[in-house]
Amino acid sequence: MWVCVSWYLSLFQNIKNIKKNRIKWRELAAKGKNIIIIITYNKREMQFAECETLVYFCFKKMHNFQLFLVVSLSLCVCFCTASVSYDHRAISINGRRRILISGSIHYPRSTPEMWPDLIQKAKEGGLDVIQTYVFWNGHEPQPGKYYFEDRYDLVKFINLIKEAGLYVHLRIGPYACAEWNFGGFPVWLKYVPGISFRTDNAPFKAAMEKFTRHIVNMMKSERLYENQGGPIILSQIENEYGPMEYELGEPARAYSKWAANMAVGLKTGVPWIMCKQDDAPDPIINTCNGFYCDYFTPNSDSKPKMWTEAWSGWFTEFGGAVPYRPAEDLAYSVAKFIQTGGSFINYYMYHGGTNFGRTAGGPFIATSYDYDAPLDEYGLKREAKWGHLKDLHRAIKLCEPVLVNGDPSVISLGNYQKAYVYKNETGGCAAFLANDDKSDFAKVNFRNQHYNLPPWSISILPDCKTTVYNTARVGAQTTLMKMTREPTGFAWQSYNDETEYYDDDTFGTVGLLEQLNVTRDASDYLWYMTDVKIDANERFLIRGEQPTLTAFSAGHSLHVFINGQLSGTVYGSLENPRITFKNVVNLRAGLNKISLLSIAVGLPNIGPHFEMWNAGVLGPVALSGLTEGRRDLSWQKWSYKVGLKGEILSLHSLSGSSSVEWVQGSYVAQKQPLTWYKAVFDAPAGDEPLALDMNNMGKGQIWVNGESIGRYWPAYKATGGPCTTCNYTGYYDEKKCLSNCGEASQRWYHVPRSWLKPRGNLLVVFEELGGIPYGISLVKREIYSVCADIFEWQPSLRNYQMQASGQATTPLRPKAHLSCSPNQNITSVKFASFGTPQGGCGSFREGSCHAHDSYDVFNKICVGQQSCAVPVNPEIFGGDPCPGVLKKLSVEVICS
């Protein structure tokens, strides 16, 4: 059901638009003497005019046909159903083809308090659709016991999207991948008798169908599908299964066909898709995922060309450099997809967020899931990426009426240059001029006009004449962020955990056990403990030497304690989680206690039958250098303990933290392994996002007021690289543009403000390796500086609109727009140059041509203001500093 609400005042203000469309609706009404004529308005901008047209026509012509109309003093309300369909060209909503711009926002990776702002910024950025996975392990942590509260309140999230007037693409899966723990599968699923994941396996299919049906029925009962008046227009079954199918063969093909039929049989009333699934059976739409998808063609001419994951960046792994993707290249890839017939594009991610708690997968996926997305981990706009894409979306929408009409004609303009031209039957025309050269500018002739195209760029001409946007010309400001330390430090208390802790849950057995089979992922930690007896006459004791302990582990990290003292640590990586500890150990005559603390750093989320992958100490474990030679410890008796004593006592919680005696002041432990720290703090004033700077710590976990921030590991420095200046031109992959080489992969850890009270917040940190707690600080994420880098005569949407409306008869000069956050002002000009400046934001420098009034202009117009705009006009800067040379304006101002 749709509800149409339209204010009378708005109707009469828009009378001209209503009259233009009245004939179309009169024809519709003439066919319906025995039907109800429907007024529709669902708060979505693109359907607003249609709703108002019908309302006006109801008032003028209602005596000619039957009409269901509810009228109150100030508004008109009615009800109707909607439909979603597709053809070769696009998804159609209520019979209207749409170019749909979508973005992934995963609800558990932020807090419910953040959702409205994220959704609004997505809408402001030009999105039509929000896409999300459904996270099975979050919703069904135990078989048949469902959870849909707090960060997992899926219905609330979808309703907020509906309220914003956006659509939803619901990726039920229920396999998600997503660098999420166990790919989104609950761990209990691994222990269903006879199960084999994601193949033609009856136990798996039964569990998968049960959960999928549960989600679909919930969406239906909440009336959230589009044909019920809700925002869900698309659903997804399975996820990126094509590569798996290729590897597993016939059982996989049977499974994918079953999954498709099962999904269609649920009768959601909206299309289903399968991504990276070339053989998706009708009516399932197969779609593309990747950094580029212009090459993609669906497996039937009756299906639209859809891109379900346009990777806006890449994930961060502990121990890896941090990837980022230039805004110019991302915009180029999207424009290239649209110009070649694409009609649905989804940014993965639009807001990446945070892997709170132990939700990160991998293993070794960092707690931050920032993904270099247009909205950063904290929910702030990442400029210039957010603004540059917003401008792209506006340019695409100008072309939409022509783009959905048919396929393009392609015209060669040079060796690496092409024009993609779209037309419709009413004379509309839109063109994309592409220069795929990776290094050289191109001057092309199109329809007897000359166009200059930067390398690796696409210009968009919504009227086949005027350039409104070029992917390599960024009109949006660039923002550099800073982490500002709060002046108040923490008064720490500490508690040392135990390496030899036995209770009723400790058990013993002969041999070594796989870790997940013991912990069932209730904790990252599993103790392997055994005794070793050393004779007083051992040769190494007499010679003053030490034996060597070797322990092989399937991963992911291992701390070795000998008689309660840390003897060494080893850890793997995402690419190679398996590890080997080999080091001399200090043994004494008599009985020695060997305690191996095996640590999981997230469960695998991808790969064939990843449910079969192992973790923990699987052996062999052996001592060498003894009188007897080598002693294999693998098959002697081992004791096992799941979790740490502090975990069992819930030291991270408000109640559990008072269950032990903490030390404070000068007695607080520093650089000690297996140490718990706690402090109480007040929430800082303001609304800036908050984080903890953990750079002086090693590895562990953080809680605030009992809520788990996640794992931290600043001691694992980023390798790989090089981390050098990255050019936007040329094909991008996740290793092309990197930062943080030689530094912590993740230094700052997001603390949601909604988790804080005004006073008396409990911060608990568990440190595995040994760190300096007094180096921990609470920081605010703020704008440090903003930059603009604008060429003369750079195309802009405003210039096109002014000329198209007749408000301007000559091209308008572009402007450099600078804006600090609402609680900041521009306090100084760090750099300004109109001429031929070089470098980028944060590292601008003057070129051979420079207008000497550049600084004075910005000091006069901008300093003291929250925002300002300066035209890129030689007259403002005291005249043309170098006639005949293409100039630009580069500026950086400080916000505080």
C-alpha positions, -999 to 999 in steps of 0.1 A, spaced: 0 0 0 11 35 -8 -2 65 10 -5 97 -10 -2 129 9 -1 162 -9 -8 197 6 -32 219 -13 -7 248 -12 19 227 -30 -7 217 -56 -16 252 -67 21 263 -66 28 236 -91 -2 241 -114 19 246 -145 36 212 -141 2 196 -134 -13 209 -166 16 196 -187 9 160 -175 -29 161 -173 -35 146 -207 -15 115 -198 -36 108 -167 -69 117 -185 -61 88 -209 -55 65 -180 -87 75 -163 -108 70 -195 -100 33 -194 -113 29 -159 -151 34 -156 -152 4 -132 -119 9 -115 -106 31 -87 -84 59 -98 -54 62 -75 -35 91 -62 1 82 -54 28 99 -34 54 81 -15 77 110 -6 102 100 -33 113 130 -53 111 114 -87 74 106 -83 63 138 -67 51 154 -100 30 123 -109 13 124 -75 4 160 -78 -8 156 -114 -33 130 -103 -46 150 -74 -53 180 -95 -70 158 -121 -92 143 -94 -105 177 -85 -112 187 -121 -126 155 -136 -139 133 -108 -175 134 -121 -163 113 -151 -153 82 -133 -154 64 -100 -128 77 -75 -118 66 -40 -108 99 -24 -104 108 12 -104 146 18 -96 165 50 -93 202 55 -57 203 43 -47 171 25 -57 144 1 -50 108 10 -55 75 -9 -41 40 -10 -26 19 -38 -2 -9 -46 31 -6 -65 50 -29 -87 87 -36 -95 97 -52 -127 126 -51 -151 135 -54 -188 167 -52 -208 172 -16 -200 164 -10 -163 145 -18 -132 110 -3 -135 91 10 -105 54 15 -112 60 11 -149 88 37 -149 123 28 -158 149 41 -134 186 47 -133 192 37 -96 221 48 -75 226 27 -44 250 25 -15 258 -2 11 253 7 47 254 -23 71 232 -17 101 253 -36 127 284 -17 117 270 15 132 246 23 160 208 30 157 215 66 168 238 70 137 213 55 112 191 86 105 222 108 98 238 82 76 207 77 56 201 114 52 237 120 40 232 91 16 201 108 2 219 142 1 246 125 -18 222 115 -46 214 79 -36 181 63 -44 187 30 -27 203 17 5 217 -19 2 225 -41 32 232 -77 40 212 -96 66 236 -110 92 224 -145 101 248 -150 131 236 -117 146 200 -126 142 200 -163 152 229 -167 177 214 -200 189 192 -223 168 156 -210 168 164 -181 191 162 -148 172 175 -114 180 164 -82 163 173 -55 188 197 -26 191 222 -27 162 204 -57 148 170 -40 146 166 -46 109 129 -35 107 138 -1 124 166 4 99 144 -3 69 116 19 82 141 48 87 151 44 50 114 44 41 109 76 60 138 92 42 120 84 9 147 59 -3 144 23 -15 161 -8 0 180 -37 -17 179 -65 9 207 -90 4 193 -119 25 220 -143 14 221 -156 40 258 -160 32 273 -125 34 311 -128 32 316 -91 39 347 -96 59 322 -106 87 329 -133 112 323 -167 96 308 -150 66 276 -143 85 269 -179 94 262 -188 130 289 -210 144 263 -235 156 255 -242 119 289 -259 116 278 -286 141 245 -295 125 250 -333 118 259 -341 82 262 -305 72 283 -291 43 281 -254 36 269 -239 4 264 -270 -17 237 -295 -25 235 -306 11 201 -313 27 209 -301 63 224 -269 49 196 -262 25 170 -268 53 187 -244 77 193 -218 49 157 -219 37 143 -217 73 163 -185 80 155 -170 46 118 -177 50 119 -162 85 133 -129 71 109 -128 42 79 -134 64 91 -107 88 94 -82 59 59 -92 47 44 -89 81 59 -55 85 46 -46 50 81 -36 39 81 -49 3 73 -23 -24 41 -39 -35 29 -35 1 39 2 3 73 -5 17 108 4 4 122 -30 -5 125 -32 -43 152 -59 -47 164 -90 -28 194 -112 -31 198 -149 -26 233 -164 -20 264 -142 -27 292 -143 -52 286 -180 -57 299 -183 -93 335 -189 -84 325 -215 -58 303 -232 -84 332 -234 -108 353 -250 -82 328 -275 -67 311 -286 -99 278 -304 -103 267 -303 -66 272 -266 -66 252 -261 -98 224 -281 -83 225 -260 -52 225 -226 -70 195 -237 -90 177 -249 -59 185 -215 -41 171 -196 -70 139 -216 -72 135 -214 -34 138 -176 -34 114 -171 -62 89 -194 -45 88 -171 -15 67 -146 -37 81 -114 -24 67 -94 -53 101 -79 -61 129 -92 -83 157 -114 -69 193 -111 -79 224 -133 -77 258 -115 -79 288 -130 -97 265 -158 -109 267 -160 -147 242 -189 -149 216 -174 -126 183 -190 -139 154 -168 -150 138 -148 -135 169 -142 -113 190 -113 -125 227 -120 -125 249 -90 -115 285 -78 -114 308 -71 -84 343 -55 -88 363 -24 -92 351 -20 -128 320 -36 -144 316 -18 -178 326 -51 -195 297 -70 -179 267 -83 -198 238 -101 -181 230 -136 -192 198 -127 -209 188 -98 -231 157 -95 -209 177 -85 -179 192 -51 -170 229 -45 -165 234 -42 -127 265 -35 -106 258 -47 -70 293 -40 -56 313 -10 -70 342 -12 -45 347 23 -32 380 12 -16 391 -20 2 391 -34 37 420 -31 62 437 -61 77 459 -61 108 495 -60 96 486 -46 62 489 -12 47 456 8 44 441 9 9 423 39 -6 408 47 -40 410 81 -57 376 97 -62 384 104 -98 389 68 -106 358 57 -88 337 83 -106 353 72 -139 344 36 -133 308 45 -125 304 68 -155 320 41 -177 294 16 -164 265 39 -171 277 49 -205 278 13 -216 242 6 -206 244 1 -169 212 11 -150 219 1 -113 251 8 -94 257 2 -57 288 15 -39 303 -11 -16 307 6 8 289 39 10 295 38 48 317 10 60 315 16 97 330 -5 125 334 -42 132 323 -39 168 329 -67 193 342 -98 176 323 -95 143 353 -90 121 362 -120 100 391 -128 77 408 -138 99 429 -107 107 403 -82 95 407 -49 114 381 -35 137 377 -5 114 357 -12 82 361 23 69 366 10 33 376 45 21 339 50 16 322 83 8 310 84 45 339 75 68 339 51 96 325 78 120 297 88 96 314 120 84 315 130 47 348 120 32 356 149 9 362 151 -19 349 116 -26 314 122 -12 309 156 -30 325 144 -63 302 114 -65 272 136 -56 280 158 -86 283 127 -107 249 114 -96 233 148 -104 248 147 -139 236 111 -145 201 120 -133 200 148 -159 205 121 -185 181 96 -171 151 102 -193 172 95 -224 194 67 -208 164 45 -200 151 47 -235 175 24 -253 210 14 -260 238 38 -270 254 44 -304 291 43 -301 313 67 -321 351 66 -323 367 99 -316 404 87 -316 426 58 -306 414 57 -270 384 81 -272 348 73 -278 314 89 -276 284 70 -263 253 87 -275 217 81 -262 186 95 -278 148 92 -273 118 96 -294 111 131 -282 144 144 -295 163 142 -262 200 135 -264 228 127 -239 264 118 -245 294 104 -226 328 114 -241 354 90 -228 392 93 -229 406 59 -218 442 70 -224 461 66 -191 485 94 -196 476 120 -222 449 147 -226 428 144 -257 411 171 -278 382 156 -296 356 168 -321 320 158 -313 291 173 -333 313 200 -347 324 212 -312 358 207 -296 361 191 -261 393 187 -240 393 154 -221 418 148 -193 434 113 -193 413 85 -178 382 105 -177 346 108 -190 327 140 -197 289 140 -194 268 160 -218 231 158 -209 221 177 -240 249 163 -263 264 198 -262 272 211 -228 297 194 -204 283 194 -169 308 170 -153 341 154 -159 352 126 -137 388 139 -134 378 175 -126 368 176 -89 346 205 -80 340 194 -44 363 205 -16 388 182 -1 388 178 37 418 168 59 408 154 93 426 155 126 423 136 158 423 161 187 433 148 221 410 155 250 430 172 278 418 150 306 437 117 309 426 84 325 432 74 361 440 37 355 437 7 377 450 -27 367 445 -64 374 468 -92 362 451 -123 347 464 -158 354 483 -181 332 475 -212 353 438 -209 360 417 -240 367 380 -242 375 351 -266 370 351 -259 333 387 -269 328 390 -304 313 418 -326 302 424 -351 275 452 -369 257 463 -350 226 457 -316 210 422 -303 201 411 -280 173 403 -246 189 368 -238 174 356 -273 183 363 -264 219 354 -227 222 325 -227 197 337 -191 193 325 -181 228 359 -165 232 390 -157 211 411 -174 237 419 -211 245 445 -223 269 465 -255 261 483 -265 293 506 -295 301 533 -304 325 569 -313 316 592 -331 341 629 -324 338 654 -346 355 680 -328 376 708 -346 356 696 -332 323 726 -323 301 713 -288 292 711 -280 330 747 -290 336 760 -271 305 739 -240 312 721 -243 279 684 -243 272 662 -266 251 641 -255 222 603 -256 222 586 -260 188 548 -256 184 528 -257 152 495 -239 151 467 -235 125 464 -199 137 460 -172 144 482 -160 172 500 -178 200 515 -167 233 538 -192 250 542 -191 288 567 -212 307 561 -215 344 539 -183 342 564 -162 323 559 -151 287 585 -169 266 574 -155 232 547 -147 208 540 -155 171 512 -146 148 501 -151 112 484 -129 86 454 -129 64 474 -145 36 491 -171 58 473 -177 92 494 -208 101 522 -202 125 552 -219 141 567 -210 175 604 -221 178 624 -207 205 647 -216 235 627 -219 267 638 -216 303 631 -250 320 642 -260 355 647 -293 372 614 -308 383 579 -301 371 575 -273 345 542 -258 334 538 -251 296 508 -229 289 500 -220 253 474 -193 248 460 -197 214 441 -167 200 416 -165 171 415 -132 153 381 -137 136 368 -167 117 372 -172 80 345 -156 58 353 -168 23 365 -199 4 351 -234 -4 340 -252 27 355 -227 51 336 -244 79 363 -271 77 392 -247 83 410 -251 115 425 -229 142 445 -235 173 475 -257 183 472 -289 163 509 -299 167 533 -313 168 545 -297 200 580 -309 209 611 -302 230 645 -306 215 680 -303 231 672 -328 258 695 -357 268 670 -380 252 670 -359 220 635 -348 210 605 -353 232 571 -351 215 545 -335 238 516 -337 213 501 -369 227 506 -364 264 478 -352 286 467 -316 280 443 -294 300 420 -270 283 404 -238 295 381 -216 273 386 -179 278 405 -158 303 398 -155 340 389 -119 335 364 -129 308 348 -155 330 345 -129 358 331 -103 333 356 -77 342 345 -57 312 310 -52 326 298 -27 351 290 -54 376 319 -77 370 346 -51 372 340 -48 409 345 -86 416 383 -84 419 408 -62 437 424 -37 413 456 -19 420 461 18 412 486 46 414 522 36 412 512 0 414 495 0 380 511 -26 358 528 -14 326 543 -34 298 529 -66 314 512 -93 294 477 -105 302 467 -73 321 433 -57 325 430 -20 329 400 1 338 392 38 342 362 60 346 357 91 325 331 117 316 318 123 281 335 152 263 313 182 254 302 186 218 290 162 191 322 154 173 328 116 168 351 101 194 378 75 193 405 59 215 441 64 205 457 30 213 491 35 197 510 28 229 494 -5 234 501 -40 219 471 -62 212 438 -69 230 402 -58 233 383 -27 245 349 -22 262 330 10 271 302 6 296 301 -31 288 298 -26 250 326 -41 230 345 -17 208 364 -46 193 399 -59 189 429 -36 188 464 -44 175 486 -14 169 517 -35 176 511 -52 142 528 -27 119 517 -24 83 539 -41 57 536 -41 20 534 -10 -1 550 11 -13 530 39 3 538 66 -23 518 92 -41 490 75 -61 479 87 -95 442 82 -103 449 72 -139 451 35 -149 433 5 -136 429 3 -98 433 -27 -75 436 -30 -38 474 -28 -38 477 3 -60 471 31 -35 483 25 1 489 44 33 502 37 68 533 17 57 555 10 88 528 23 111 499 6 129 473 -7 105 447 8 129 456 33 156 422 48 164 391 29 176 356 44 173 336 50 205 300 58 196 287 88 216 254 70 221 272 44 243 283 72 267 266 87 297 274 123 306 295 112 336 310 80 350 317 59 319 336 27 324 365 20 301 380 -15 303 410 -27 282 425 -61 281 462 -61 270 478 -94 258 513 -84 250 521 -55 274 515 -18 268 516 16 283 480 25 294 489 61 302 495 66 265 458 58 258 438 90 250 403 99 240 403 120 208 377 139 188 376 136 150 375 171 135 382 190 103 418 203 102 417 220 68 397 222 36 410 226 1 398 234 -34 416 227 -66 396 242 -95 405 247 -131 395 277 -152 362 269 -171 359 237 -152 324 223 -161 297 226 -134 261 217 -131 252 252 -120 266 267 -152 245 243 -173 213 250 -153 218 288 -155 223 287 -192 195 261 -199 170 283 -179 181 315 -197 194 330 -165 228 332 -181 238 338 -217 275 332 -214 294 305 -195 299 312 -158 332 310 -140 335 280 -116 339 288 -79 361 274 -51 337 265 -23 352 260 12 333 250 42 343 240 78 321 221 101 291 240 116 310 246 149 342 259 132 354 289 113 382 295 88 410 309 109 439 312 84 450 306 48 477 279 46 481 281 8 465 300 -20 476 303 -57 459 312 -89 481 301 -117 499 268 -121 502 254 -86 513 218 -81 507 191 -55 476 182 -36 457 191 -5 481 193 24 511 195 0 503 223 -24 532 244 -38 535 273 -62 542 267 -98 560 289 -124 528 310 -127 513 326 -95 490 355 -89 504 374 -60 470 386 -47 459 350 -41 464 350 -3 449 385 1 417 374 -17 411 345 7 422 364 38 396 390 29 367 368 18 371 337 39 389 342 72 364 344 100 337 327 81 323 292 84 322 289 46 330 310 16 330 308 -22 355 325 -45 351 326 -83 380 313 -104 383 347 -122 416 365 -131 401 399 -122 396 389 -86 433 380 -83 447 412 -98 447 401 -135 459 372 -155 493 361 -142 502 341 -174 479 347 -204 475 318 -228 482 292 -201 455 270 -186 453 280 -150 437 267 -118 431 278 -83 445 258 -54 438 268 -19 440 253 16 425 270 47 426 260 83 394 253 103 392 256 141 
